[in-house]
Amino acid sequence: MKILVVDDEKDVQFLFEQRFRKEIKSGEMNFVFAFSGEEALIYLNGHEQEAVLILSDINMPGMSGLDLLKTIKQINNQPPPIVMMITAYGDAENFNMAKQLGADDFLTKPLDFTLLKGKLKGIK
């Protein structure tokens, strides 16, 4: 499963690579990282149908995760990627907006990697 992680914090890549070391090594999961909404769209435009799942931070400079979500949901990829939104703020406003824009799930920081792994295994 190819997973695109979108977050302006660059240390997220190291964190995911450590927490999913076994899954990456076995080829069960393949992570690609974008450090802005704009960078994520460039990747998606060049790699249609590759990303099965997108994990995106909501609060990023430039294009926010909510703007990215809105754009992704307007693209008619079949099947559409699953989009999980991640935020440091578990507030109702972000949650409601993300759901309204078509988010498939909503996670809060710091990420509970045990919970995330369970959700990812259920997607296959």
C-alpha positions in Angstrom: 0.0 0.0 0.0 1.4 3.4 -1.0 0.8 6.1 1.6 1.4 9.8 1.0 2.2 11.7 4.2 1.8 15.5 4.0 3.2 17.5 6.9 5.3 20.7 7.0 7.3 19.2 9.9 10.2 17.3 8.3 10.9 15.1 11.3 7.7 13.3 10.5 9.5 11.3 7.8 12.0 9.9 10.3 9.2 9.1 12.8 7.1 7.2 10.2 10.2 5.3 8.9 11.1 4.2 12.4 7.5 3.3 13.5 6.8 1.4 10.3 10.2 -0.1 9.8 8.9 -3.7 9.7 6.1 -2.9 7.3 8.4 -0.9 5.0 11.0 -3.7 5.0 8.4 -6.3 4.1 7.0 -4.2 1.3 3.6 -4.2 3.0 3.6 -0.3 3.1 5.5 2.2 1.0 5.6 5.8 2.3 6.1 9.0 0.2 6.5 12.3 2.0 5.5 15.8 0.9 6.2 18.8 3.1 3.5 21.1 1.8 0.0 20.9 0.2 1.5 22.2 -3.0 4.2 19.5 -3.0 1.6 16.9 -2.4 -0.4 18.0 -5.4 2.7 18.0 -7.6 3.3 14.4 -6.5 -0.3 13.3 -7.1 -0.4 14.9 -10.5 2.7 13.0 -11.5 1.7 9.7 -9.9 -2.0 9.2 -10.6 -3.5 6.1 -8.9 -0.4 5.4 -6.9 -1.4 6.7 -3.5 -4.1 4.5 -1.9 -4.1 6.6 1.3 -3.2 10.2 2.1 -2.3 11.3 5.7 -2.4 15.1 5.8 -1.7 17.6 8.5 -4.4 20.3 8.6 -2.3 23.3 9.8 0.5 24.0 7.2 1.8 27.3 5.8 0.6 28.0 2.2 -2.0 25.5 1.2 -3.6 24.1 4.4 -4.5 20.4 4.7 -8.2 21.4 4.4 -7.5 23.1 1.1 -5.5 20.1 -0.1 -8.4 17.8 0.9 -10.9 19.9 -1.0 -8.7 19.7 -4.1 -8.1 16.0 -3.8 -11.8 15.3 -3.5 -12.5 17.3 -6.7 -10.1 15.1 -8.7 -12.0 12.1 -10.1 -9.5 9.3 -9.4 -11.1 5.9 -9.4 -10.9 4.5 -6.9 -10.4 7.7 -4.8 -7.7 7.7 -2.2 -8.6 7.5 1.4 -7.8 10.7 3.2 -7.0 10.9 6.9 -6.5 14.4 8.4 -4.1 15.0 11.2 -4.0 18.0 13.6 -2.5 19.1 16.8 -5.8 20.6 17.6 -8.7 18.2 18.3 -11.3 21.0 18.0 -14.8 20.5 16.6 -14.4 23.2 13.9 -11.5 21.4 12.2 -13.2 18.0 12.6 -16.5 19.2 11.2 -14.8 21.0 8.3 -12.7 18.0 7.4 -15.7 15.7 7.5 -17.7 18.1 5.4 -14.9 18.2 2.8 -14.9 14.4 2.6 -12.2 13.3 5.0 -12.4 9.6 5.7 -10.9 9.8 9.2 -9.4 12.3 11.6 -6.4 11.8 13.9 -4.8 14.1 16.5 -1.2 14.7 17.3 0.8 13.3 18.9 -0.1 10.4 16.7 -1.0 7.1 18.4 1.0 4.8 16.0 -0.6 1.7 17.5 -4.1 3.1 16.6 -2.9 4.3 13.2 -1.4 0.8 12.4 -4.7 -0.8 13.2 -6.6 1.6 11.0 -4.1 1.0 8.1 -4.3 -2.8 8.4 -8.1 -2.5 8.2 -7.8 -0.7 4.8 -6.1 -3.4 2.8 
